[in-house]
Amino acid sequence: MNIKSFENIYFIGIGGIGMSALAKYFHAQQKQVSGYDKTASAITTSLESLGIKIAFNDTFESIDATYLNPEKTLVITTPAIPKTNTLLNTFKTRDFKVIKRAEALGLITNSTKCLAVSGTHGKTTTTSILGHLMFECDQKVTAFFGGISENYKSNLIQNGSAITVVEADEFDRSFLSLKPYLACITSIDADHLDIYGTKANLIDAFQAFSNLLPSSDKLFVHASVPIPGITYAVEAPADFSAINVTIRNGGYVFDLKTPEQTIENLKFFMPGKHNLSNAIAALAMALACGCTPLKLNAALKSYKGVERRFSYRIKSESFVFIDDYAHHPKEIDAVWEAVSEMYPQKKVTAVFQPHLYSRTLDFAEDFAVSLSKFDAVLLLDIYPAREAPIAGVTSDLLLQKITTETKQLVQKSALVKAITSIGNPVLITMGAGDIGQEVEPLTKNLMYA
């Protein structure tokens, strides 16, 4: 299918972080772009500011007449949209071409050198670091992010089209729609078991993804990943390794050992060894694309991060508030390690919103172990996303397994009171659901609490 043959692109679920980046891309390509989403958000507002019309009810009557010709309109949807969605089914019954976001991304990137970042954790941060490095090294790159880059205040960078940087999402085996030129795998931990059933099946999917590469020397893998490739690590044996790592002024200073050389005195201002590991993967891929050590050093130093990835909301002598997207036990562990490294003597309150009933059930014991490391834990109700409730699976199930003495279930409306009554000097909010919408009001209320 030639995606360029369509004049109009209609998005079902346009407010999603990945979908909105595609919407911006097609708008920049002079396509007519419109879409539907269930609720208004900062993302939909930003799209509307570009002149993109968005409907918030899923009726076919809400669609502009421009988009009603199946020969001229391509419809892009996302797995987050229920199969029962009225709009989706109406488009299908009227013979419109309907494709998933991953397929659209594949069609865009197939004619480019596609740099694909995969892994169960770290995709968004690694992709945003890589996109930033490539941009700052003057590469002709378009980069799609699964989060809002602090450097660009966007989930899309456009500086040419010879190279594309994308997240290769394992959910629903979406990454198999890509044709990568270079790729990395940051991690393979059990996740999305509602899709894969077992970790072995998940590993098989990542192996299938790696087989899409033109040759085995085009794959970069974290040293812990059980798939052959060029390895990278932090302070451990690997083809690319961060060595002589020290912490200065709230960031890392390190040397990068590569198969050919050692690049000295690199600086990276994102807390957490997991983020430093992500930076090593991005540096390795950028070097493989011809970026020079001198430019990479300056680019890495200027990287500011991604919204909701260990994002400081308040940072004072008496109180620190950090927000993070962590929604898997391994990600919570990474946040804990980072905050412990930066604030080793301070007590930490964690506010966590579980994401998906199935994930909560599959990893209840692991979640409990990870959350029990914090000095106090506040649990919100489970965010269901695409799922129907599972009998007996609630946040209370998780609460009973957590061993931290100070713990409680809390409603969003009572968060400020619960946080201030505990009084710990460091606060972490975590989760992939609508807890992100609470961050701004929390920041305002806690700033003056």
PLY file of the C-alpha trace (Angstrom):
ply
format ascii 1.0
element vertex 449
property float x
property float y
property float z
element edge 448
property int vertex1
property int vertex2
end_header
0.00 0.00 0.00
1.28 3.46 -0.94
0.47 5.74 1.98
1.26 8.80 -0.15
-1.76 8.07 -2.38
-4.18 9.16 0.37
-5.10 12.82 0.65
-6.77 12.53 4.06
-5.78 10.75 7.28
-8.36 10.12 10.01
-7.17 8.94 13.44
-9.34 6.96 15.87
-7.68 7.63 19.20
-5.80 10.72 18.02
-5.05 11.84 21.58
-2.71 8.92 22.25
0.95 9.82 22.56
2.02 7.69 19.60
-1.00 8.57 17.49
-0.58 12.30 18.01
3.04 12.14 16.80
1.80 10.52 13.58
-0.93 13.15 13.26
1.68 15.91 13.51
3.85 14.12 10.95
1.07 13.81 8.35
-0.03 17.39 9.00
3.54 18.51 8.23
3.35 16.43 5.04
0.43 18.60 3.92
-2.18 15.87 4.40
-5.67 16.70 5.63
-5.70 15.36 9.20
-8.60 14.90 11.61
-9.59 12.42 14.28
-11.60 11.23 17.25
-10.75 10.76 20.89
-12.83 9.95 23.94
-11.78 12.96 26.00
-10.03 16.28 25.53
-6.47 16.58 26.86
-3.36 18.72 26.59
-2.39 16.61 23.57
-5.68 17.16 21.74
-5.47 20.87 22.52
-1.98 21.02 21.00
-3.24 19.27 17.87
-6.19 21.62 17.58
-3.78 24.55 17.78
-2.28 23.25 14.53
-5.69 23.36 12.87
-6.45 19.65 13.26
-10.16 19.10 13.95
-11.01 16.58 16.67
-14.39 15.04 17.55
-15.12 13.73 21.04
-18.11 11.53 20.23
-17.78 8.33 18.21
-20.57 8.93 15.73
-20.06 8.91 11.99
-22.09 12.12 11.77
-19.32 13.98 13.63
-16.89 13.46 10.72
-16.25 16.27 8.26
-17.44 15.48 4.72
-13.83 15.79 3.51
-13.05 12.39 5.06
-16.02 10.40 3.76
-14.46 9.13 0.51
-12.84 5.69 1.05
-10.52 6.19 -1.92
-9.05 9.39 -0.50
-9.09 8.71 3.26
-6.85 6.38 5.24
-8.03 5.49 8.75
-5.46 4.79 11.45
-6.43 3.21 14.76
-4.70 1.91 17.87
-5.12 -1.25 20.01
-6.32 1.02 22.82
-9.58 1.53 20.90
-12.18 -1.18 21.76
-13.23 -3.40 18.88
-16.81 -2.38 19.66
-16.13 1.28 18.88
-18.93 2.60 16.68
-16.72 4.81 14.57
-14.19 2.06 13.92
-16.82 -0.43 12.82
-18.62 2.09 10.62
-15.41 2.85 8.74
-14.81 -0.88 8.26
-18.32 -1.60 6.98
-18.03 1.28 4.48
-14.86 -0.23 2.96
-12.36 2.33 4.22
-8.75 1.18 4.50
-8.19 0.84 8.27
-4.69 0.12 9.60
-3.07 0.08 13.03
-0.61 2.74 14.17
2.30 0.30 13.95
1.51 -0.51 10.34
1.38 3.18 9.49
4.74 3.69 11.18
6.14 0.80 9.15
4.88 2.30 5.90
6.47 5.67 6.76
9.83 4.22 7.76
10.27 1.51 5.12
11.89 3.87 2.62
14.29 5.28 5.26
17.12 4.04 7.44
14.94 3.05 10.37
16.55 3.05 13.84
14.18 1.04 16.02
14.35 0.97 19.82
12.68 -2.04 21.44
12.49 -3.52 24.92
9.96 -3.98 27.71
11.39 -0.93 29.55
13.30 2.15 28.49
12.01 2.55 24.94
10.78 6.13 25.23
13.83 7.46 27.04
16.27 5.67 24.73
14.38 6.81 21.62
14.32 10.41 22.80
18.05 10.36 23.62
18.83 8.85 20.22
16.58 11.31 18.38
18.21 14.21 20.22
21.73 12.95 19.48
20.95 12.52 15.79
19.34 15.97 15.58
22.23 17.69 17.35
24.71 15.86 15.11
22.96 17.36 12.04
21.59 14.05 10.76
18.60 14.19 8.39
16.26 12.58 10.89
12.58 12.30 11.75
12.03 10.91 15.25
8.76 9.67 16.78
8.63 9.53 20.60
6.25 7.81 23.00
6.48 10.79 25.33
6.99 14.55 25.28
10.65 15.49 24.94
11.69 18.22 27.35
14.17 19.52 24.76
11.57 19.97 21.99
8.30 20.10 23.95
6.99 17.60 21.41
6.79 13.89 20.61
8.10 14.52 17.08
11.39 15.85 15.68
11.71 16.63 11.98
15.06 17.53 10.43
14.85 15.55 7.19
13.69 12.07 6.22
16.77 9.99 5.38
16.70 8.45 8.87
13.76 7.68 11.14
13.97 6.95 14.87
11.03 5.02 16.31
9.90 3.02 19.29
9.42 -0.62 18.36
6.49 -1.62 20.58
6.22 -5.28 21.55
2.57 -4.96 22.58
0.35 -6.89 20.17
3.58 -7.78 18.25
3.40 -4.31 16.69
7.17 -4.11 16.15
7.00 -6.86 13.54
5.51 -4.27 11.16
8.86 -2.46 10.95
11.87 -2.97 8.68
14.72 -1.69 10.84
18.19 -0.81 9.57
19.58 -0.63 13.12
17.85 -1.72 16.31
18.39 -2.15 20.01
16.72 -4.24 22.71
16.92 -2.55 26.11
15.36 -5.36 28.15
13.14 -8.40 27.99
11.19 -8.83 31.22
7.89 -10.67 31.46
5.10 -8.28 30.49
1.96 -8.20 28.32
1.25 -11.77 29.37
-2.37 -11.16 28.36
-0.97 -11.14 24.80
1.95 -13.58 25.00
0.93 -16.03 27.72
4.53 -16.82 28.73
7.88 -15.06 28.86
9.22 -17.66 26.40
6.68 -16.49 23.82
7.70 -12.89 24.48
11.36 -13.75 23.89
10.38 -15.52 20.65
8.71 -12.31 19.47
11.85 -10.29 20.19
13.88 -12.89 18.31
11.51 -12.52 15.35
12.01 -8.75 15.58
15.80 -9.14 15.54
15.50 -11.35 12.44
14.05 -8.36 10.56
17.48 -6.68 10.55
19.70 -6.91 7.46
22.55 -8.50 9.49
23.36 -9.51 13.07
25.85 -6.66 13.53
22.98 -4.17 13.26
21.48 -5.18 16.62
22.52 -3.66 19.96
21.38 -5.51 23.08
21.70 -4.90 26.79
24.11 -7.44 28.23
21.22 -9.11 30.10
19.18 -9.77 26.94
19.24 -13.45 25.82
19.48 -12.63 22.10
22.80 -12.35 20.20
23.94 -8.85 19.28
26.46 -6.11 20.03
26.27 -5.76 23.80
26.18 -2.68 26.01
26.17 -2.20 29.78
27.06 0.10 32.68
30.21 -0.82 34.58
30.07 -4.40 33.30
31.77 -6.37 30.51
30.23 -5.49 27.11
31.16 -4.22 23.66
30.01 -0.75 24.71
30.33 0.03 28.40
30.13 3.07 30.67
33.25 2.99 32.87
34.73 5.27 35.54
31.21 6.43 36.42
30.92 9.20 39.02
28.09 11.47 40.17
28.68 15.22 39.98
26.13 18.03 40.27
23.20 15.62 40.11
24.37 13.86 36.95
26.79 11.24 35.67
30.30 11.77 34.36
31.75 8.70 32.66
33.93 7.27 29.92
32.48 5.18 27.10
34.52 2.15 26.15
33.76 1.01 22.59
35.33 -1.76 20.46
37.51 0.89 18.76
38.21 3.56 21.38
37.41 5.09 24.76
35.47 8.37 24.68
36.30 10.27 27.84
34.47 12.68 30.13
30.91 12.30 28.84
28.21 14.03 30.91
24.60 12.91 31.32
22.12 14.66 33.61
19.38 12.04 34.04
19.35 10.22 37.42
19.35 6.43 37.55
21.70 3.77 36.22
18.82 2.52 34.04
18.79 5.88 32.29
22.56 5.81 31.91
22.18 2.37 30.32
19.64 3.83 27.89
22.13 6.56 27.02
24.81 3.97 26.21
22.45 2.21 23.79
21.65 5.53 22.08
25.33 6.50 21.88
26.24 3.13 20.33
23.55 3.49 17.67
24.51 7.11 16.93
28.18 6.15 16.54
27.12 3.42 14.11
25.39 6.14 12.05
28.57 8.18 11.79
28.08 10.73 14.57
31.38 12.01 15.95
32.44 11.74 19.62
32.91 15.51 19.89
29.36 16.31 18.76
27.90 13.43 20.78
29.52 14.73 23.95
27.89 18.15 23.55
24.55 16.64 22.52
24.38 14.22 25.47
25.19 16.99 27.93
22.26 19.06 26.61
19.67 16.25 26.85
16.87 17.24 29.27
14.72 14.10 29.42
11.10 13.14 28.75
8.01 14.22 30.63
7.01 11.65 33.28
10.40 9.89 33.17
11.95 10.75 36.55
10.68 14.27 36.01
11.35 16.74 38.81
8.22 18.72 39.64
9.48 20.33 42.86
13.13 20.44 43.86
14.00 22.40 46.98
16.16 21.90 50.04
13.18 20.69 52.09
11.00 18.86 49.56
11.45 16.94 46.30
8.59 15.75 44.05
9.40 13.42 41.17
6.93 11.95 38.67
7.55 8.79 36.63
5.68 6.58 34.16
6.78 3.38 35.94
4.04 0.73 35.75
5.95 -2.58 35.97
7.87 -3.96 39.00
11.21 -3.68 37.18
10.50 -0.03 36.39
9.56 0.67 40.01
12.84 -0.96 41.06
14.71 1.34 38.68
12.97 4.40 40.15
13.79 3.23 43.67
17.46 2.74 42.79
17.64 6.20 41.22
15.99 8.01 44.12
18.11 6.08 46.65
21.24 7.07 44.77
20.27 10.76 44.65
18.69 11.02 48.15
20.26 8.23 50.22
19.37 9.62 53.65
15.81 10.80 53.00
12.47 9.05 53.51
10.38 8.55 50.37
6.61 8.36 49.85
5.45 6.48 46.74
2.04 7.11 45.16
1.25 4.32 42.70
-1.65 3.74 40.34
-1.69 0.10 39.12
-2.22 -0.16 35.34
-4.39 -3.02 34.03
-6.12 -5.71 36.04
-4.19 -8.44 34.22
-0.79 -6.89 34.97
-1.74 -6.39 38.62
-2.78 -10.04 38.87
0.24 -11.40 36.98
2.80 -9.45 39.03
1.08 -8.86 42.37
3.90 -10.45 44.39
6.60 -8.59 42.44
4.75 -5.27 42.75
4.51 -5.81 46.52
8.24 -6.48 46.85
9.13 -3.43 44.74
6.76 -1.04 46.52
7.72 -2.29 49.97
11.14 -0.66 49.51
9.58 2.77 49.97
9.01 4.32 53.40
5.33 5.00 52.71
2.97 3.79 49.97
-0.29 5.31 48.77
-2.26 3.22 46.27
-4.85 4.56 43.85
-7.51 2.36 42.26
-6.43 0.25 39.28
-6.53 2.07 35.95
-8.35 -0.36 33.61
-7.31 1.10 30.22
-8.55 -1.42 27.65
-9.61 -4.11 30.16
-12.78 -5.23 31.90
-12.49 -5.87 35.66
-11.22 -9.23 36.90
-13.03 -10.60 39.95
-11.00 -10.14 43.12
-8.27 -8.04 41.49
-8.21 -4.65 43.21
-5.65 -2.28 44.66
-6.54 -3.68 48.08
-5.23 -7.08 46.93
-1.89 -5.39 46.33
-2.02 -3.35 49.53
-2.34 -6.47 51.71
0.88 -7.87 50.22
2.96 -4.71 50.76
5.06 -4.93 53.93
5.71 -1.21 54.41
4.18 -0.12 57.71
2.82 3.19 56.40
0.45 2.27 53.58
-3.11 3.03 52.54
-5.60 3.15 49.70
-6.43 6.69 48.69
-8.73 8.50 46.28
-7.31 11.20 44.03
-9.28 13.87 45.86
-7.53 12.97 49.12
-3.97 12.74 47.79
-2.72 16.10 49.03
-3.99 15.50 52.57
-2.49 11.98 52.67
0.88 13.12 51.34
1.20 16.08 53.70
0.09 14.06 56.72
2.90 11.56 56.10
5.37 14.41 55.64
8.29 12.62 54.00
10.77 14.94 52.22
10.71 13.01 48.93
7.59 12.13 46.93
7.36 9.86 43.88
4.22 9.45 41.77
4.17 6.44 39.45
1.84 4.85 36.92
0.83 4.74 33.25
-2.85 5.64 33.72
-4.56 8.95 34.39
-2.36 9.63 37.43
-0.46 11.84 35.00
-3.40 14.25 35.05
-2.98 14.67 38.81
0.65 15.77 38.62
0.06 19.42 37.76
-2.58 20.06 40.47
-0.45 18.13 42.98
2.52 20.30 42.12
0.55 23.49 42.69
-0.97 22.30 45.95
2.23 20.85 47.40
4.31 23.85 46.42
2.53 25.88 49.08
1.53 23.12 51.49
0 1
1 2
2 3
3 4
4 5
5 6
6 7
7 8
8 9
9 10
10 11
11 12
12 13
13 14
14 15
15 16
16 17
17 18
18 19
19 20
20 21
21 22
22 23
23 24
24 25
25 26
26 27
27 28
28 29
29 30
30 31
31 32
32 33
33 34
34 35
35 36
36 37
37 38
38 39
39 40
40 41
41 42
42 43
43 44
44 45
45 46
46 47
47 48
48 49
49 50
50 51
51 52
52 53
53 54
54 55
55 56
56 57
57 58
58 59
59 60
60 61
61 62
62 63
63 64
64 65
65 66
66 67
67 68
68 69
69 70
70 71
71 72
72 73
73 74
74 75
75 76
76 77
77 78
78 79
79 80
80 81
81 82
82 83
83 84
84 85
85 86
86 87
87 88
88 89
89 90
90 91
91 92
92 93
93 94
94 95
95 96
96 97
97 98
98 99
99 100
100 101
101 102
102 103
103 104
104 105
105 106
106 107
107 108
108 109
109 110
110 111
111 112
112 113
113 114
114 115
115 116
116 117
117 118
118 119
119 120
120 121
121 122
122 123
123 124
124 125
125 126
126 127
127 128
128 129
129 130
130 131
131 132
132 133
133 134
134 135
135 136
136 137
137 138
138 139
139 140
140 141
141 142
142 143
143 144
144 145
145 146
146 147
147 148
148 149
149 150
150 151
151 152
152 153
153 154
154 155
155 156
156 157
157 158
158 159
159 160
160 161
161 162
162 163
163 164
164 165
165 166
166 167
167 168
168 169
169 170
170 171
171 172
172 173
173 174
174 175
175 176
176 177
177 178
178 179
179 180
180 181
181 182
182 183
183 184
184 185
185 186
186 187
187 188
188 189
189 190
190 191
191 192
192 193
193 194
194 195
195 196
196 197
197 198
198 199
199 200
200 201
201 202
202 203
203 204
204 205
205 206
206 207
207 208
208 209
209 210
210 211
211 212
212 213
213 214
214 215
215 216
216 217
217 218
218 219
219 220
220 221
221 222
222 223
223 224
224 225
225 226
226 227
227 228
228 229
229 230
230 231
231 232
232 233
233 234
234 235
235 236
236 237
237 238
238 239
239 240
240 241
241 242
242 243
243 244
244 245
245 246
246 247
247 248
248 249
249 250
250 251
251 252
252 253
253 254
254 255
255 256
256 257
257 258
258 259
259 260
260 261
261 262
262 263
263 264
264 265
265 266
266 267
267 268
268 269
269 270
270 271
271 272
272 273
273 274
274 275
275 276
276 277
277 278
278 279
279 280
280 281
281 282
282 283
283 284
284 285
285 286
286 287
287 288
288 289
289 290
290 291
291 292
292 293
293 294
294 295
295 296
296 297
297 298
298 299
299 300
300 301
301 302
302 303
303 304
304 305
305 306
306 307
307 308
308 309
309 310
310 311
311 312
312 313
313 314
314 315
315 316
316 317
317 318
318 319
319 320
320 321
321 322
322 323
323 324
324 325
325 326
326 327
327 328
328 329
329 330
330 331
331 332
332 333
333 334
334 335
335 336
336 337
337 338
338 339
339 340
340 341
341 342
342 343
343 344
344 345
345 346
346 347
347 348
348 349
349 350
350 351
351 352
352 353
353 354
354 355
355 356
356 357
357 358
358 359
359 360
360 361
361 362
362 363
363 364
364 365
365 366
366 367
367 368
368 369
369 370
370 371
371 372
372 373
373 374
374 375
375 376
376 377
377 378
378 379
379 380
380 381
381 382
382 383
383 384
384 385
385 386
386 387
387 388
388 389
389 390
390 391
391 392
392 393
393 394
394 395
395 396
396 397
397 398
398 399
399 400
400 401
401 402
402 403
403 404
404 405
405 406
406 407
407 408
408 409
409 410
410 411
411 412
412 413
413 414
414 415
415 416
416 417
417 418
418 419
419 420
420 421
421 422
422 423
423 424
424 425
425 426
426 427
427 428
428 429
429 430
430 431
431 432
432 433
433 434
434 435
435 436
436 437
437 438
438 439
439 440
440 441
441 442
442 443
443 444
444 445
445 446
446 447
447 448
